[in-house]
Amino acid sequence: MNFRFNNEVSIAVEEVALQGDLIIPREAKAIIIFSHGSGSSRLSPRNRMVAQQLQEKGFGTLLLDLLTPVEDEQYANRFDIHLLTRRLTGATRWMSAFAEARNCSIGYFGASTGAASALSAAAGLREVNAIVSRGGRPDLAMDALEKVTAPTLLIVGGLDHEVLELNTQAYNRLTCEKKLEIIPGASHLFEEYGTLDTVAEMAGRWFSRHLLAEAYP
């Protein structure tokens, strides 16, 4: 695969430098920014697997740590949705101004608590045109949900009963174009065979439809 950009990046936000891995295929027309869950990082094997499959579909991806290593040592920071939202907002604005990302639309892929910061950031940004949540906690962004205008896909494992209930509550609060997908036999981390591939396929279809205006049956 030929790339327009394939390297680590350092993004200055709120007087800290956030580290990320940015890959932009040469013909990419959209870039997906990943917002990871608590205790995870840009090295998350699950998110990296989804990112690779999105890259194969022609999307750029930014896997980003919203906390510095020192900040991540403080457990409370992992659940500070306001802090994570500000960081994600700053990184998104950086991406919008990045030369190699010119003319690319932007989407968010949020996992676990990362979905809350993705939805909260999208509520205040026009740059974000589509959102996918994997096993997310959108309930942690309940006050922002009615302000989200980007089409939003919530993906939940059928065995993840508590999170499914929380997603259902959040889904009912969303006023944008929305969809709730339940993957039978999948638990919270989508560790069961084939379930993460299903997540990547659903995400690819959603992003293609809303970022690339490609129709799927």
HUJODA-V812033 format. One record per helix or strand. SS is the DSSP state (2 for helix, 1 for strand). FROM is the first residue (numbers start at 0). TO is the last residue. If there is no record, write none. Layout:
SS	FROM	TO
SS	FROM	TO
This chain:
1	2	12
1	15	24
1	29	34
2	44	55
1	59	63
2	68	71
2	74	78
2	80	96
2	98	100
1	104	110
2	112	122
1	127	133
2	137	146
1	150	156
2	160	172
1	177	182
2	194	210
